[in-house]
Amino acid sequence: MNILLIYPKYPNTFWSFKHALKFVNKKAANPPLGLITVASMLPENWRKKLIDMNVSKLKQKHLKWADYVFISAMSIQKQSVLEIIQKCKELNKTIVAGGPLFTSYHENFSEIDHFILNEAELTLDQFIHDVNAGMPKKLYQSPDFPDLSQTPLPDYSLLKTNRYASINLQFSRGCPFNCEFCDITSLFGHKVRTKPTSLILLELEAIYKTGWRGNIFFVDDNFIGNKNLLIKNLLPAMISWMKMKKHPFSFTTEASINLADDTKLMELMAQAGFTNVFVGIETPEEASLTECNKTQNKNRNLLQSVKKIQQAGLEVTAGFIVGFDNDTPSIFQRQIDFIQSSGIITAMVGLLNAPKKTRLYQRLKNEGRIIHEMSGDNTDYTLNFHPKMDKQELLKGYQSIIQGIYSCKPYYNRVLQFLKNYEPASKNKTKMSFPEIKAMLKSLFVLGAFDQSRKYYWRLFFWSLFKKPSIFPLAITYSIYGYHFRKVFKGLS
């Protein structure tokens, strides 16, 4: 049995980092962790190939080779999915689909032959059994949540790791919170399920053996969902493993803002090699936090919480949202002021949208306010519902935020402010890596000579080189990020 696993192409978005990746000769930010995990669940005698369309082309010979084509996708990849389906049908290929897009919208894809929905640990085995019996069904789904101790090691051998900026793995699924606009709990539940520490160490070892050295992204939607387990087991084990291996990796992840409340946890994360954490800030408007049930963000000084995480040696990237029912026109400048004051360089500000499996979608549907399915990209100036605020005023205000944080002057001012106060927790790195040197040399030409940001670029370049050389590589990285953001949000100066 020949199985072709296809990961659809991402459009050029905020999180694609397409323009930044060119500086380090990488094709994509992260590989398809779901597909290489599914690959490990398939029978050993089934032959497998992976085509990640973000790093390589899907060719007709690949499809002709396959008996089954497996597709996993998120909503933002829908257009690429439709193109893959068309190519498969032209060659009469059987398609098997799973992942968030199909779990939420499988009824919209009539041409798919088989759906493996929810978590594959529960639904894939029955499909394999039925295939072997010659009677596979159209739909496989389960309301239950699997024990992650049974999840196999992802098949990293399917990857061409040198094409990625980061490699990813997963420690937990589920989230203890219940934000109205988020579909994580509907997909993975409120109970935080974790892999045993021994399994995470095996995955780190497997990645290490591929020859990868660099960043690893823990894709958990809330890495700190079980703080005690992290403090007592996982992080101490990672610290020992990293020391034994002479610190081959750095780590990034996602966490809720209450990370700032636990000094011990932040210290251990920094010691283990974590350098960056994504936090859902959403809004400085307390009424909007109440509206969306963002309880973990309420009744706290959000700016101070961000500063605490930064002071622990962890960079903070963050998500922000406008378009809540309680937002007033003053929210646009308040978002700008908060982001500029926080020193959050990578601030993903998006328009509120309602994913299908969220409480927000159900509420808006009941109110007759849903217009259509969301695109999956909340930075593309589209909404899938009627907002309370005048739509044109909302879109204009959203654009003013983007202009206010990613135009050259405010962006570089924010970078400089952050770097002046930032002290990386890890002291292991003493010199620039070869990819960083290449990126720096390319930035000299692209940013230093021709880009509209060149005067700000050179100011930051020399300040960091002579005033704070330990963070010089980070200064270059953020200069490149700014270039990407201005490319995505065209028209910024």
N, C-alpha and C positions, 0 to 999 in steps of 0.2 A: 504494500500500500504506500503510495507516494503522497505526502502531505505538504502542500505549499502554504506557509503561514505568511500572510500579507498584512503589513501595517500601513494604513493609508497616509497620504501626505497631509501635513499641516499647512494652512495658509500662512502668509506672512503676518504675524501678530506680535503684540507686546512680548509674549512669553516665548516666541519662536527663537528670539535672539539671532535671527538669520543674518543680519548685517554685522553683528558683533562676531559671529562664528567665523566669518571670512578672515578675520585678523589672526586666527590660530589654525586656519586650514581644517576646520571641522565642518561636518555636514549637518549635524543635529545636536540638540542639547542633551537628550537622553534617549536610550534605546527602549523598545517596547517590552517592559518587564512582564506584563500579563501574558503576551504570546510566548515568551521563552519559558515561562512557568508552565503554561499549558503544554508546551512541547515536551516537558519532562513527565507529564501525566499520560502521554500517549504510549501505546505498546512499543517496546524496544525494537521489534522487527518492522515497525513502520518507518519508512525513510522520510526525513524532514529537511526542508529548506526554508529559510526565512528571507523575505524581501521586505525591508523597511524602505518604503518609497521616499522617505526623507533623506536617505543616504545613497540609494541606488535605484536604477530604473527597473520597472516591471516590464519584462520582455515576453513576447508571445511564446518563446521556447520554455519559459518557466511555467506558463499555464498549461501548455501541451504536456509537460512532464507529469502534472499533478492528477491524482485521482480525486482528491478533495482539496478545495481551497478554503482555508480558515481565515476569517477576517475578524479583527478586534478593533473597536473604534470608540472615540468620544464624539460628542455632538459637533464639535468644531471641524471634524474631519468628514462631515457628511458629503460634501461635494466630491471629494476623492473616492469615497465609498461608492457613490453612484457610477462613477467612471469605471471602477473595478468590476462592479456587477455587470455592466454592459460588456466589458471585455470577456468576462467569464461566460456570459450567455451566448456570445458569438461563437465560442468554442464548445458550447454545451457542457460546461464544467459545473460540478456540484459544489454549492457554496454552503459553508457552515459559519455562522456568525455569533459573536458574543461581545461582551463589554458594555459599558454604560450607555452608548447610543442605542443599542438594540434592546437592552433590558428596559429602557424607557419607551422606545418607539418601534418595537418590532413589527407592529401591525402596519406600519408604513412601508415595509419592504417586502412586498408580495413575491418578489423574484428570488428571495433567499430560500434555499431548500430546507435548511435545518437551523434552528436557533438553540444555542447553549447559553441560557441566561443565568442571572444571579452569579453565584460563585462556583467556579468550575470544579472545585473539590467535591461538590455535591451533585452536579448535573452531568459532568463529562463521562463518568464511568458508565452510566446507563446508555448514553449514546454509543459508546464504543461497543458495549454488549450487544446493542441492537444492530449495529453495523455488521458485526461478526455473524449475527443470526440472519442477516439479510433483510431486516425489517426496521430501519431507522425511522423515527417519528419526526414530525415537523417541529415540535416544541418541547424543550426540556427546561423546567424551571422548578425552583424550590423556595418555600418561605423560610427555611431554616438557615442558620449560620454555622459554617464548619469550624472544627477545631483546627487551628493553624499549625499545630504540631505535626499534622499529617501532610502539610504542604511540602512538596519536594523542592530540592534545590533547582533554581532556574537553570536552563541549559545555556550557559554563557558561551559555549563553543559555537553557537549559531551566530554570534555577533562578530562584527569587525570593529573591535573596540576603538581602534585608532580614528574612527570616523565620528566619535562622540566627544562632547565636552565633559560629560559626566556619566557615570554608571549608577544605576539605581538598585535599591533593594527595599524590602518591606519588613517592618517589625510588627506592626499592629494594624487592625482594621476596626472601624467603629469609632464613635465619639460620644462622650458623656453629655454633651450639650445638644440643644435642639433649635438652632437658628432657623427662622421661618423660611429663609430664601435658599437654604442648603439642602441638597438631596443625599448627603452622606449617610444620615441615620436611616433613611428609607432603603438605601442600597446595602448598608453594612451593619445597621443596628446601633443601639445606644451602648450596649455592653462592649467594652474595649477588649478585643481578643488579641492575644499576642503569641508570637512564636517563642519557643524556649530559647534561652541565651545560647545554648549549645548549637542550635540551628543557625543563629545569626553568625556565630563564629565560623561555622562551616561555610556559610555564604561568603563571608569576608575572605576566607582562605581560597575559595573557588575563584573569586575575582582576582585575588593576588596572583594566583597561578596563571591567569591569562596574560600576565605581564602589565596589567593596568596599574598606573601610578597617578594619583590625582584625586579629584573630588568624587565622592559617593553621595548620592541624594537618597535619604530615607524618605520614601514617598508617603508615609503615614499622613493621614489627614489631620491627626493631632498626636504627635509623637509622645506628648506628656500625659496622655489619657490615663496611664497607670504610673503615677510618680514613684510609688514605693518600689515597684518592680525595677524601674530604671535605677534608682539610687542603690538598692540592695544587690541587684544582680547584673543587669546588662552593662551599665556604664563602667563599673569596676572591672568587669571582664574585658571590655573593649580597651580600657586604659592599659591593662596588662598585655593584651594582644598587640596593640599598637607599639608599645615599648619594645616588645620582643622582635617585632618586624621592622623596627627603626622608623616608625611613623611614615608609612607609604601613602596614607590617604588623609584627606580632610573630609569633613562631613557637613552636609546641610540638611535641613528638614523643615517641617511646618509644626507650629505649636500655638496654643491659645495664649492670650495675654497674661494669664495667671502664672505663667513661667516666671514672671518678674517677682512673684511673691516667695519664691523658693531659692534662696541664695545657694544652698548646698547643691541643688539640682543644676543650677547654672554653672557652678564651679566644676562639677563632675563632667558636664557636657563639654566645657572648654578643655578640660584635661584629656578627654577622650579624643579630641580633635575636631569638635564641631566649631565651625567658624561663622555660620550664618543661619538664621532662623526666619522663616516667613510667618508673619502674624496677621490675623484678620482684625484690623483696627475698625474698618468700615466707616465710622463717622464720629465726630466729636459732639454730635447732637444727641443729648440724653433721651429725648422723646423718640427719636428714630431707633435708638438701641432698644428701648422698651417695645416699640412697635414690632421689631423683628426678633424679639426674644433673645437678644445677645446678652444674656445675663452676666456672663463672665467679664464683660466690658463695662458694665454699669457700676455706678457709685465708686469710681476710682479715677485718679488722675492719670489719664492715658499717656500724656506726654512724659510724666515722671516714670511710668512703667517702662516705656520704651527706653528711656535713659538708663534705667537700672540694667536692662538686658545688654545694652551697648557697653556699659561700664564693666560688665562681667566678661568683656572680650568677644561678645557675639554681635556680629552685624545684624541689623534688623532690616528685612525687606517686608513690605506690607501691602495688604489689599484695602482699598477704600471704595465706597459705593455712594452714588447720589441717585435720587429718584424715589426715596421713601415718601410715603404719604405725609409724614410730618416735616419733611424738608421745606424750608422757605428759601427765597432768593439769597438770603444771607449765607447759606451753607457753602456756596461756591468759594467765597473769600475765606471763610473759616477753614475749609479743607486746605486751601493754599497755605494759610498761616500755620496750620498744624504741621503740615508736611515740611515746610521750610524750617520751622523751629525744631522739629524732631531730628533732623539730619538723616532721615530715611531716604537713601539715594534712589533705590528701586521701589517706587511707590506706584502700584498698579491701581489707578483710579478707573472704575468702570461704572457704566449705567446699570441700575437694577434691572435684572431680568428674572423670569420665573421658570426654572426647570420643571418639567412635568411632574416629577415625583416629590414635589415639595408642598408644605403646608401653604406657602405663599401662592402657588399656582391654584390650589383648591379654593383658597379664599377669594382670589381675584376672579376665578371662574364663576364662583357663586355670585359675585357682584356684577357679572357680565362684562368684565374688563379685559379678559384675555383676547388678543388679536390673532396670534398665530404662534407657531413653535419658535423657541429662541434659536438664534444662530449658533450659539456656543461661544461667541466672542462678544464680551460685554464692552469692548472698546471700539466697536465698529459703527457707533452712532445709531444703533437700532434698539428698539424696545419691543417686547412681545405683549405689552399690555398698555392700557390707557392710564397714564400717570395722573395724580391729582393736580400737580403743577402743570401749567400750560406747557405743552410738549416743546414748542419752539424755544421758550424761555429756558427749559431744562437743557435742551441740546446746546444752546448758546452758552449757558452757564458751565456745562461740562467742558466745552471747548475752552472756556476761559481758565479752567483749572489746569488743563493740559498745557496751555500757553504759559500759565503762571508758574509751573514747576519744571517744564522740560525745554523751554527756551534757553538759549545758551547762558545768559547772565544768571538767572535764578538757579539753574541746574548746577553750574560750577560753583556758585556761592554756597550751595548746600553741600556739595562734595567737600569743599575746603573747610567748612564749619565742622563737618563730621570728622574729617581726618585730623584736624588740630587736636581733637579730644580723644581720639580712638587709640587704644593700646591693645593690639592683638594678644589673646591669651596664650597662644602657642609661640614658644620661643625656638622651635625646632628649625625653622626655616631661616637660613642666613644669606641666601643668594637667589637671584632670579633663575627660574627654570628655563630650559631651552625654548619651550613654547612661549613663555612670557617675553623672552628676548626677541623672538620673531614678531610677536604682537606689538612690542614697543617700537621696533624698527619700522614696521608697516604704518604704525600710527604717526610716526614722524612725517611720513609722506602724505598720508590721507588726511590726517587732522592738522598737522603742523604747517602744511604748505597751502592746501586748497580749501579746507573746510571753513564754513562760516564761523566756527567756534575757535579758530586758530589763536586769537589773542588770549582767550581764556585758557586754552590748552597749554600754551607756553608758560603762562603765569603759574598754573598748577604744576607743570612739569618741573620747573626750576625750584619752586617752593618746596615740593616734596623731595626732590633730589638733594637739596642742600640743607633744608631745615629738619626733615624727618625721613631720611633715606630708608628706614625700615618698612615704611608703607609706600615707597615709590611704586612697586608693582601694582598695588591696589589703586593708586592714583591713575595709572595708565589704564587699568581695567575699567574704572568708572568713566574715564574719558571715552573709551570705546563704547560702553553702554549708552552714554549720552548720544553718541552718533547713531546708534541703533534706534533709540527712542525717537529721535528727530526724523529718522527715515520713515518709521512706522506712522508717526503723527506728522504727516507732511505739512509744510508751510510754516514750520517754526523757525525762528531766527534768534 
